Amino acid sequence: MSQPSVSQSSFRVIDLIRKKRDGGALSPAEIEYLVDGCTQGSIPDYQMAAWLMAVVLRGMTREETAALTHAMLHSGEVLDLGFLPARKVDKHSTGGVGDKTSLVLAPLVAVGGLVVPMISGRGLGHTGGTLDKLESIPGFRVGLTVPEFHRVLKASGCCMIGQTEKIAPADRKLYALRDVTGTVESPYLICASIMSKKLAEGTDALLLDVKTGSGAFMKKEEDAVFLAELMVETGERMGKQMAALITDMNQPLGRMVGNALEVQECIEVLHGGGPPDLRELCLELGAWMFYLGGASKTVTEGKQLAEQIIASGKAFDRFRQMVEFQGGDVRVIDDPARLPATKHRVEVASHLAGYVTAIACEQIGTACVILGGGRERKEDSVDPAVGIVVHKKLGDKVSIGEPLCTIHCHSDAQAAPAKQLLEESYEIMPTPPAHKQPLVHRVIYKGQF
Amino acid sequence: MSQPSVSQSSFRVIDLIRKKRDGGALSPAEIEYLVDGCTQGSIPDYQMAAWLMAVVLRGMTREETAALTHAMLHSGEVLDLGFLPARKVDKHSTGGVGDKTSLVLAPLVAVGGLVVPMISGRGLGHTGGTLDKLESIPGFRVGLTVPEFHRVLKASGCCMIGQTEKIAPADRKLYALRDVTGTVESPYLICASIMSKKLAEGTDALLLDVKTGSGAFMKKEEDAVFLAELMVETGERMGKQMAALITDMNQPLGRMVGNALEVQECIEVLHGGGPPDLRELCLELGAWMFYLGGASKTVTEGKQLAEQIIASGKAFDRFRQMVEFQGGDVRVIDDPARLPATKHRVEVASHLAGYVTAIACEQIGTACVILGGGRERKEDSVDPAVGIVVHKKLGDKVSIGEPLCTIHCHSDAQAAPAKQLLEESYEIMPTPPAHKQPLVHRVIYKGQF
């Protein structure tokens, strides 16, 4: 194994690894050299792996994080939506269980006069993915070309697609390496990965929904806040309007967990109904998107706008239009009973009487994965019909034998391991929980709102 | 990039990387799994690189260090010298400038009744290597087969060879990876690398000469002590008699730096002469080898034995015999003027009058490398004839124009960069240095001596 040759640069990879290992900060040119070399394959994986581990254990400065994001963003195509006169705004969630707000927000915010160019991901681990949810609508195409993406955005103000091969190839390369080298868990690397993809959309403003709690990747609120601040600052350094809401993920959001079930619940919200927590979070996030995109003068005004748009039915109409533009069967939007569904149901009943005081939310997500509704590995396929309907949430009173959840599945045998996991996920105590977590724990925004 | 398949084991490499990343300690079975997988190529380099960086930054327990050493040692052949009735003892130095004691010690200790099965290395960076020095004797073969090694050991009680392909292949693989991933500088990895090779010799006792100072790899004494204690404990866990001397490397040892020049100086010591510091260190190290090998009851007694053997001329005779057995031309041993030598000499004169208060010892070693007497890269060849004769050492008085060193070289032009480096290596002040460092800074030994 010899030191790879260095061309057109005075940097030596070994020196950059040592610098980070010893706690130093790399210059933007040094970081760009590493990212480019990794993407083009001129720097071997073993050197990148050593550097990544040094980053995980030594951290990065804000300047380094911004430089890494910048280099990864510019490793590929950056969309230019300048041909659309309206301001562009997007939302990114760090992932949770039953986290389905994107399907409501994209049409809602588009009706408010902004453009929402949403590039989303698939589910991995215990969390669901927007693309998987959309694909439970028969015919829905998430793999549009860039010209098609432009056309749908122009026609309906919103479009929801998957990451193209051309966007942030450095992230794909680095993420694959991080995944097998124990270097995923670094706020600096997570920030650069998320932001490099989101900023490639050509958005002017970006709202971050950073989840915290038992169903989130960041279980501790301080970790969520740290990541949120890092992403907000990184976006601001690149001239974007940024804010982050730290939101609760100590229980599933809404009542539905599973792809077609979640689409059904979003349609309820777009019709003005749906469970209170999901509805409320959609309005809060929508309000912030309006505010960041300049469609409202305050967040409060933004929230009023969001409520009016939902009530008018226009958000639903716009969702239906987007589905149609993207090849989806609108009959299932008009009649959600036509969405993929299982014939079998299994109830998960409570063995105790009392109050729900804690939910191991990650396990609820895992139960859905076990049913086939999510992915353990990237290459797994997803069953759109299976899922879990959550009847009892934090603080709810339950009696013995009362259903906590209902499993949508194909047979009792298939449901058994999920059922056991769900039973174990609920903590039921004789007295109600002392206090209820708010939906929005904290707002990270540099300014008044 | 997918997770490599795991066969015949329940370990997942990613879990072992994460465990170390998060500061945990791996079990011996987990470490063996990594070392075996790396050696056999079933674990990819990028995963090993991430784990190595985590080890550098998180450290290892004593148990882990011993387990790593054990796994690396048993990745290859471990010599069994049980057919020789005498106790076996060896010495290992962490490397320095003018550090040539092995050539004196092997025959000296063999005369005292012990067997010295010495497997040595080549020079790398600013330090010289025993094999390069021996090869300045025309005909000397360091690449003996194991049966030849046994035969020479049986006949003369000492033999000095290079590492065979079969010894500690895990170390060769890991070292090559560490070299390009910034993971060389870890006492735990250095300990396992040294000890896995040295214990493969089949020795009963091992004396460590851990250098500290401006010409050593460990510039700080605390780092040298840490490494020494780690190696002593690791050897003891494997049932070996162990001790370490922390010795001074703030100036070259003896007066000669360069391969043939150093052989010449060793012959002087074997004849009862030589510079006082080199002679003294050889006697100290020899005393400890006798003591650890059970040839003397105390170290003091061991030193008397070493002095007697040198004075008797038997150590020289044994060296001559070993050279003969290993194919070397003994005429150069009998008449060192026949050793490879340059025709040209360049004096490095002092520009100042005063006392030598500091020597940048690593630079003296680098000057020898620049002349061609050492290696910048493993594949470089070495010129046996070039080198530096050091006239002025720490505390010596110098007048303007008096020579500090003499460069043995082929031309003025060749000597120029080395000359400049040597001039810059000397600090000369009006008053002598406040105190003189002792030759042996400290002894690491668990017991009385």
Interface residues (C-beta under 8 A of the other chain):
Chain A: M1 S2 Q3 V13 I14 I17 R18 R21 P44 D45 Y46 Q47 M48 A49 A50 W51 L52 M53 A54 V56 L57 R58 A176 L177 D179 V180 T181 G182 T183
Chain B: M1 S2 Q3 V13 I14 I17 R18 R21 P44 D45 Y46 Q47 M48 A49 A50 L52 M53 A54 V56 L57 R58 A176 L177 D179 V180 T181 G182 T183
